[in-house]
Amino acid sequence: MNDILPAAVFDCAFSGVVKKVALFVCFRYKKGKSFYGTKGMKQILDDDLAYEILSVVEEVPEGKAATYGQIARLIGRRKNARLVGLVLSRSQYYGQYPCHRIVNHCGRLVPGWDDQRQLLLNEGVIFKDDTHVDLKRCQWDY
């Protein structure tokens, strides 16, 4: 049991949801294993998939933004935009990637990540308002 840690430790922002699933979802910390795993359920995410997602994120050029769905379509999993978001929320375990360039389908920034707006402004990304990127002008055309 030393290698299992409940999900509640990681996701304080979603404490209501996490409390319900913390009994089921566990993250493994064994060497050579993924940071994502489940106990008693099928494992959806492994390191190979995470690196595949992050390699596409790495291709988004400065001054452009992409959506979670766009990244999901590029890896051949068009219905897994939320999975892309999960990987990006854990990207610090895999190295340095430009995750700030990924927004939702409306161009909305990640709630609670105050630095994202400034990082995008420094790259020349145009905003519609304080929390939305102008995707008509700045969306990445892959």
VEXRO-820473 format. One line per 8 residues: number of its first residue (from 1); their letters; for each residue x, y, z of N, C-alpha, C, O. Coordinates in Angstrom, 2 decimals. Atoms other than C-alpha are relative to their C-alpha. Layout:
BEGIN
NUM = a = X:Y:Z:X:Y:Z:X:Y:Z:X:Y:Z ~ ...
//
This chain:
BEGIN
1 = mndilpaa = 0.81:-1.20:0.00:0.00:0.00:0.00:0.85:1.27:0.00:0.29:2.35:-0.13 ~ -0.84:-1.19:-0.04:3.00:2.37:0.18:0.02:0.76:-1.30:0.29:1.96:-1.31 ~ -0.11:-0.62:1.31:2.84:3.10:-3.54:-1.33:0.59:-0.49:-1.40:1.00:-1.65 ~ 1.30:-0.50:0.42:-0.82:4.23:-3.64:-0.35:1.24:0.80:-0.23:1.25:2.03 ~ 0.37:-1.26:-0.61:-1.97:7.77:-2.93:-1.36:0.41:-0.52:-1.56:0.38:-1.74 ~ 1.33:-0.37:0.50:-5.61:8.93:-3.11:0.04:1.24:-0.87:0.88:2.12:-0.69 ~ 0.08:-1.11:0.93:-6.58:11.35:-5.86:-0.28:1.31:0.70:0.06:2.36:0.16 ~ 0.38:-1.22:-0.70:-7.84:13.87:-3.29:1.21:0.87:0.31:1.07:2.09:0.43
9 = vfdcafsg = -1.20:-0.78:-0.28:-4.25:14.93:-2.57:0.32:0.92:-1.16:0.83:2.02:-0.94 ~ -0.34:-0.76:1.18:-3.88:16.21:-6.15:-1.04:1.04:-0.38:-0.67:2.13:-0.81 ~ 1.06:-0.83:0.57:-7.24:17.79:-6.96:-0.83:0.72:1.05:-2.01:0.42:1.23 ~ 0.70:-0.75:-1.03:-8.15:20.21:-4.18:-1.09:0.88:-0.61:-2.11:1.12:0.03 ~ 0.95:-0.90:0.64:-9.98:22.48:-6.66:-1.34:-0.68:-0.26:-2.38:-0.02:-0.29 ~ 1.22:0.73:0.29:-12.53:19.77:-7.39:-0.34:-0.91:1.17:-0.69:-2.07:0.97 ~ 0.11:0.84:-1.19:-12.88:18.54:-3.82:-1.33:-0.74:0.09:-1.36:-1.87:0.58 ~ 1.29:0.68:-0.06:-16.61:17.72:-4.13:-0.02:-1.26:-0.83:-0.54:-2.29:-0.40
17 = vvkkvalf = -0.04:1.15:0.90:-16.04:15.39:-7.06:1.02:-1.02:0.49:0.75:-2.22:0.49 ~ -1.07:0.90:-0.39:-12.79:13.96:-5.76:-0.38:-0.84:1.21:-0.02:-2.01:1.29 ~ 0.39:0.77:-1.19:-14.28:12.94:-2.42:-0.81:-1.22:-0.38:-0.71:-2.26:0.27 ~ 0.83:1.12:0.43:-16.72:10.71:-4.29:0.81:-1.09:-0.68:0.49:-2.27:-0.56 ~ -0.76:0.99:0.76:-14.10:9.02:-6.45:1.33:-0.38:0.63:2.01:-1.27:0.13 ~ -1.30:0.27:-0.62:-11.09:9.03:-4.11:0.12:-1.44:0.48:1.22:-1.97:0.57 ~ -0.04:1.39:-0.44:-12.04:5.58:-2.89:0.36:-0.95:-1.13:0.85:-2.05:-0.89 ~ -0.20:0.88:1.15:-11.72:4.17:-6.41:1.27:0.30:-0.80:1.93:-0.62:-1.29
25 = vcfrykkg = -1.11:-0.38:0.87:-9.02:6.12:-8.20:1.27:0.16:0.81:1.28:0.84:1.83 ~ -1.29:-0.10:-0.67:-5.40:5.75:-7.17:1.07:0.29:-1.03:0.95:-0.10:-2.20 ~ -1.13:-0.31:0.88:-2.16:7.02:-8.64:1.20:-0.82:0.47:1.51:-0.83:1.66 ~ -1.13:0.84:-0.35:0.83:4.70:-8.73:1.30:0.78:-0.10:1.49:1.62:-0.99 ~ -1.30:-0.65:-0.02:4.31:5.85:-7.90:1.15:-0.98:-0.14:2.27:-0.64:0.24 ~ -1.08:0.95:0.18:6.31:2.74:-8.73:0.87:0.42:-1.15:0.40:0.99:-2.14 ~ -0.93:-0.34:1.07:9.38:3.23:-10.83:-0.39:-0.75:-1.28:-0.63:-1.96:-1.26 ~ 0.34:0.61:1.28:8.60:2.62:-14.49:-1.49:-0.10:-0.24:-1.90:-0.56:-1.31
33 = ksfygtkg = 1.45:0.03:0.17:4.85:2.90:-13.97:-0.51:1.40:-0.30:0.18:2.38:-0.05 ~ 0.64:-1.26:0.29:2.52:5.65:-15.08:-0.44:0.67:1.28:-0.67:0.00:2.29 ~ 0.58:-0.72:-1.12:1.38:8.36:-12.70:-1.50:-0.19:0.04:-2.14:0.15:1.03 ~ 1.43:0.20:0.08:-2.12:7.43:-13.80:-0.30:-1.48:0.06:0.38:-2.28:-0.59 ~ 0.39:1.40:-0.06:-3.79:4.20:-12.93:-1.27:-0.13:0.78:-1.70:0.82:1.44 ~ 1.21:0.24:-0.76:-6.87:2.70:-11.46:0.12:-1.34:0.68:0.88:-2.21:0.26 ~ 0.01:1.26:-0.70:-7.50:-0.05:-9.02:-1.37:-0.62:-0.20:-2.37:-0.06:0.24 ~ 1.26:0.66:0.24:-10.20:-2.47:-10.12:-0.71:0.49:-1.25:-1.78:-0.03:-1.59
41 = mkqilddd = 0.60:-0.51:1.23:-10.96:-0.50:-13.31:1.07:-0.02:-1.10:2.26:-0.11:-0.82 ~ -0.93:0.01:1.13:-9.41:-0.44:-16.77:0.85:1.27:0.02:0.34:2.37:0.23 ~ -0.89:-1.16:0.07:-6.38:1.83:-17.04:-0.17:0.65:-1.37:0.00:0.00:-2.39 ~ 0.26:-0.73:1.23:-7.13:4.49:-19.65:1.28:0.65:-0.52:1.51:0.72:-1.73 ~ -1.13:-0.83:0.37:-3.91:6.45:-19.64:1.30:-0.66:0.39:1.46:-1.11:1.53 ~ -1.32:0.48:-0.31:-0.35:5.26:-19.86:1.00:1.05:-0.48:0.63:2.03:-1.11 ~ -1.01:-0.98:0.35:2.93:7.08:-20.38:0.11:0.23:-1.50:0.34:1.36:-1.93 ~ -0.10:-0.16:1.44:2.99:6.42:-24.13:-1.06:0.95:-0.54:-0.77:1.80:-1.38
49 = layeilsv = 1.07:-0.90:0.42:-0.36:8.13:-24.60:0.25:1.42:0.48:0.02:2.38:-0.26 ~ -0.30:-1.32:-0.52:0.67:11.02:-22.37:1.07:0.69:-0.85:0.92:1.87:-1.19 ~ -1.05:-0.59:0.84:3.84:11.58:-24.41:-0.50:0.28:-1.41:-0.03:1.23:-2.05 ~ 0.58:-0.27:1.31:1.83:11.34:-27.63:-0.77:1.31:0.02:-0.64:2.13:-0.89 ~ 0.76:-1.25:-0.15:-0.49:14.11:-26.43:0.96:1.17:0.16:0.80:2.20:-0.50 ~ -0.94:-1.10:-0.25:2.40:16.23:-25.17:0.87:0.32:-1.20:1.30:1.46:-1.36 ~ -0.78:-0.27:1.21:4.32:15.84:-28.43:-0.80:0.87:-0.97:-0.22:1.69:-1.68 ~ 0.84:-0.86:0.84:1.36:17.38:-30.29:-0.06:1.40:0.59:0.01:2.39:-0.14
57 = veevpegk = 0.03:-1.31:-0.68:1.13:20.18:-27.70:1.28:0.77:-0.28:1.27:1.99:-0.45 ~ -1.30:-0.62:0.25:4.81:20.85:-28.28:0.09:0.64:-1.39:0.89:1.54:-1.61 ~ -0.01:-0.51:1.37:4.09:21.53:-31.97:-0.79:1.30:-0.16:-0.65:1.97:-1.19 ~ 0.78:-1.24:0.10:1.71:24.46:-31.26:0.99:1.17:0.04:1.73:1.31:1.01 ~ -0.99:-1.07:0.05:3.71:27.55:-32.32:-0.33:1.17:0.93:-1.48:1.33:1.35 ~ 0.21:-1.21:-0.81:4.18:30.72:-30.28:-0.97:0.92:-0.72:-0.94:1.04:-1.95 ~ 0.97:-0.92:0.59:1.39:33.22:-30.82:-1.28:-0.67:-0.47:-2.17:0.01:-0.98 ~ 1.19:0.76:0.40:-1.17:30.50:-31.55:-0.56:-0.75:1.20:0.15:-0.99:2.18
65 = aatygqia = 0.65:0.80:-1.04:-3.64:28.57:-29.39:-0.72:-1.15:-0.68:-1.17:-1.04:-1.82 ~ 0.72:1.18:0.49:-5.19:25.15:-29.85:-1.02:-0.39:1.06:-0.92:0.04:2.21 ~ 1.01:0.46:-0.95:-8.19:23.49:-28.23:0.29:-1.43:0.42:1.03:-2.16:-0.24 ~ -0.14:1.38:-0.47:-8.36:20.28:-26.23:-0.51:-0.97:-1.05:0.11:-2.01:-1.30 ~ 0.57:0.86:1.04:-10.56:18.78:-28.94:0.88:-0.10:-1.22:0.98:-1.16:-1.83 ~ -0.91:-0.01:1.14:-8.12:19.77:-31.64:1.17:-0.97:0.25:1.56:-1.72:-0.64 ~ -1.09:0.91:-0.36:-5.31:17.92:-29.83:-0.51:-1.44:-0.03:0.17:-2.34:-0.52 ~ 0.57:1.36:-0.01:-7.59:14.90:-29.31:-0.18:-0.53:-1.42:0.11:-1.69:-1.69
73 = rligrrkn = 0.16:0.44:1.39:-8.41:14.78:-33.04:1.34:-0.33:-0.64:1.44:-1.28:-1.42 ~ -1.31:0.23:0.59:-4.73:14.97:-33.96:0.64:-1.31:0.44:1.46:-1.88:-0.28 ~ -0.55:1.28:-0.44:-3.91:11.89:-31.90:-0.94:-1.16:-0.32:-0.69:-2.30:0.07 ~ 0.92:1.05:0.42:-6.86:9.99:-33.35:-1.02:-0.40:1.04:-1.60:-1.49:0.96 ~ 0.98:0.29:-1.05:-9.10:10.16:-30.28:-0.95:1.18:0.11:-0.96:1.89:1.12 ~ 0.80:-1.21:0.12:-11.65:12.76:-31.31:-0.99:0.22:1.13:-1.44:1.35:1.33 ~ 0.96:-0.15:-1.11:-13.95:12.11:-28.34:0.68:0.09:1.36:0.01:-0.02:2.39 ~ -0.73:0.01:-1.26:-11.23:12.38:-25.69:0.65:1.34:0.34:1.79:1.38:0.79
81 = arlvglvl = -0.53:-1.33:-0.34:-10.78:16.14:-25.21:0.27:0.11:1.51:1.24:0.74:1.92 ~ -0.20:-0.06:-1.45:-11.16:15.70:-21.44:1.25:-0.77:0.42:1.91:-0.41:1.39 ~ -1.22:0.75:-0.26:-8.37:13.13:-21.48:1.22:0.87:-0.26:2.20:0.82:0.49 ~ -1.09:-0.94:0.30:-6.13:15.75:-23.10:0.16:0.97:1.17:1.28:1.25:1.60 ~ -0.06:-0.89:-1.15:-7.02:18.12:-20.26:0.62:-0.66:1.22:1.37:-0.02:1.96 ~ -0.59:0.73:-1.12:-6.12:15.47:-17.70:1.51:-0.12:-0.15:2.24:0.11:0.81 ~ -1.44:0.12:0.24:-2.72:14.89:-19.27:0.68:1.35:0.21:1.73:1.42:0.85 ~ -0.61:-1.32:-0.13:-2.02:18.62:-19.45:0.05:0.44:1.46:0.98:1.14:1.86
89 = srsqyygq = -0.02:-0.37:-1.41:-2.94:19.05:-15.79:1.12:-0.71:0.76:1.51:-0.26:1.84 ~ -1.08:0.77:-0.63:-0.24:16.48:-14.94:1.32:0.08:-0.77:2.23:-0.71:-0.53 ~ -1.16:-0.05:0.90:2.34:17.55:-17.52:1.32:0.27:0.72:2.38:-0.06:0.19 ~ -1.24:-0.28:-0.72:4.88:18.67:-14.89:0.77:-1.28:0.32:1.97:-1.23:0.57 ~ -0.67:1.27:-0.25:5.65:14.98:-14.31:0.76:-0.52:-1.23:1.57:-1.44:-1.11 ~ -0.60:0.48:1.24:6.75:14.57:-17.93:1.02:0.97:-0.60:1.69:0.62:-1.57 ~ -0.95:-0.97:0.51:8.85:17.71:-18.51:-0.66:1.34:-0.27:-1.77:1.60:0.18 ~ 0.49:-1.35:0.31:8.41:21.24:-19.82:-0.69:0.02:-1.36:-0.08:-0.29:-2.38
97 = ypchrivn = 0.79:-0.08:1.23:5.65:21.69:-22.41:-0.81:1.28:0.02:-1.17:1.76:1.09 ~ 0.76:-1.26:0.07:3.77:24.80:-23.63:-1.51:-0.20:0.18:-2.29:0.11:-0.72 ~ 1.41:0.31:-0.25:0.46:23.76:-22.06:-0.87:1.24:0.08:-2.09:1.15:-0.06 ~ 0.77:-1.24:-0.09:-0.58:27.40:-21.68:-0.65:0.36:-1.34:-1.55:1.20:-1.37 ~ 0.56:-0.29:1.33:-1.35:27.44:-25.44:-1.26:-0.79:-0.30:-1.84:-0.64:-1.37 ~ 1.19:0.82:0.21:-4.24:24.99:-25.03:-1.16:0.57:0.81:-1.04:0.81:2.01 ~ 1.19:-0.58:-0.62:-7.72:26.36:-24.28:-1.21:-0.87:-0.34:-1.08:-1.83:-1.10 ~ 1.17:0.80:0.34:-11.27:25.02:-24.40:-0.58:0.43:-1.35:-0.04:1.33:-2.00
105 = hcgrlvpg = 0.54:-0.22:1.36:-13.46:25.04:-27.54:-0.49:1.43:-0.23:-0.61:1.86:-1.37 ~ 0.43:-1.41:0.12:-14.67:28.60:-26.82:1.16:0.97:0.12:0.98:2.17:-0.05 ~ -1.16:-0.86:-0.19:-11.17:29.91:-26.21:0.21:0.41:1.45:1.07:1.25:1.74 ~ -0.12:-0.37:-1.41:-11.63:30.12:-22.44:1.27:-0.54:0.62:1.68:-1.67:0.35 ~ -1.21:0.40:-0.71:-8.53:30.00:-20.28:-0.35:-0.96:1.13:-1.51:-1.11:1.51 ~ 0.18:0.94:-1.10:-8.03:27.46:-17.52:-0.36:0.79:1.26:0.38:1.69:1.65 ~ 0.36:-0.70:-1.23:-9.88:28.63:-14.39:1.03:-0.26:1.10:1.44:-1.40:1.32 ~ -0.95:0.15:-1.10:-7.50:29.26:-11.50:1.46:0.07:-0.39:2.33:0.06:0.48
113 = wddqrqll = -1.39:-0.11:0.44:-4.36:29.50:-13.63:0.22:1.43:-0.48:0.07:1.73:-1.66 ~ -0.11:-1.43:0.27:-3.67:33.23:-13.46:1.14:0.33:-0.97:1.04:1.31:-1.72 ~ -1.16:-0.27:0.86:-0.31:33.05:-15.29:-0.27:-0.30:-1.47:0.45:0.21:-2.33 ~ 0.24:0.40:1.39:-1.81:31.55:-18.46:-0.25:1.21:-0.90:0.30:1.27:-2.00 ~ 0.30:-1.18:0.80:-3.16:34.88:-19.71:1.27:0.78:-0.30:1.50:1.18:-1.44 ~ -1.23:-0.77:0.21:0.18:36.65:-19.21:0.96:-0.73:-0.93:1.62:-0.09:-1.76 ~ -0.87:0.77:0.90:2.11:33.84:-20.91:-0.45:0.14:-1.45:0.38:0.31:-2.35 ~ 0.52:-0.14:1.36:-0.17:34.06:-23.95:0.16:1.42:-0.52:0.48:1.61:-1.70
121 = lnegvifk = -0.21:-1.40:0.42:-0.01:37.88:-24.04:1.44:0.24:-0.39:1.71:0.95:-1.36 ~ -1.43:-0.15:0.32:3.79:37.70:-24.01:0.35:-0.59:-1.36:1.31:-0.16:-2.00 ~ -0.22:0.62:1.31:3.58:35.51:-27.13:-0.77:0.69:-1.12:-0.63:0.32:-2.28 ~ 0.73:-0.75:1.02:1.26:37.94:-28.93:-1.37:-0.54:-0.33:-1.93:-0.19:-1.38 ~ 1.33:0.55:0.22:-2.01:36.01:-28.63:-1.03:1.10:0.26:-0.91:1.85:1.23 ~ 1.04:-1.02:-0.11:-5.09:38.22:-29.13:-1.18:-0.56:0.80:-1.57:-1.71:0.60 ~ 1.12:0.40:-0.85:-7.95:38.08:-26.59:-1.27:0.73:-0.40:-1.24:1.89:-0.80 ~ 1.31:-0.63:0.19:-11.68:38.74:-27.05:-0.38:0.78:1.25:-0.90:1.89:1.17
129 = ddthvdlk = 0.24:-0.65:-1.29:-12.03:39.58:-23.34:1.05:-0.54:0.97:2.01:-1.19:0.55 ~ -1.02:0.40:-0.99:-10.14:38.88:-20.10:0.25:-1.50:0.09:1.34:-1.92:0.46 ~ -0.14:1.45:-0.21:-10.74:35.14:-20.13:-0.13:-0.84:-1.27:-0.13:-2.07:-1.20 ~ 0.19:0.76:1.24:-11.18:34.20:-23.81:0.99:0.43:-1.09:1.12:1.62:-1.39 ~ -0.88:-0.22:1.14:-8.64:33.87:-26.61:-0.87:0.17:-1.24:-1.89:-0.49:-1.38 ~ 0.71:-0.18:1.27:-9.81:35.09:-30.02:0.46:-1.12:-0.94:1.46:-0.98:-1.64 ~ -0.39:1.17:0.80:-9.70:31.71:-31.78:-0.10:0.26:-1.50:0.60:-0.39:-2.28 ~ 0.11:-0.30:1.43:-10.75:33.21:-35.13:1.32:0.58:-0.52:1.67:0.37:-1.68
137 = rcqwdy = -1.27:-0.61:0.40:-7.45:35.11:-35.22:1.23:-0.82:0.38:2.24:-0.78:-0.31 ~ -1.20:0.63:-0.56:-5.12:32.93:-33.19:-0.02:-1.52:0.08:0.89:-2.12:0.65 ~ 0.04:1.46:-0.08:-6.20:29.31:-33.59:1.06:-0.61:-0.90:1.28:-0.15:-2.02 ~ -1.05:0.70:0.73:-3.45:26.97:-34.73:-0.62:-0.78:-1.15:-1.52:-1.60:-0.95 ~ 0.42:0.75:1.19:-4.00:25.71:-38.28:1.07:-1.06:-0.27:2.12:-0.76:-0.82 ~ -0.99:1.08:0.09:-2.22:22.36:-38.24:0.09:-0.58:-1.36:0.88:-1.49:-1.59
//
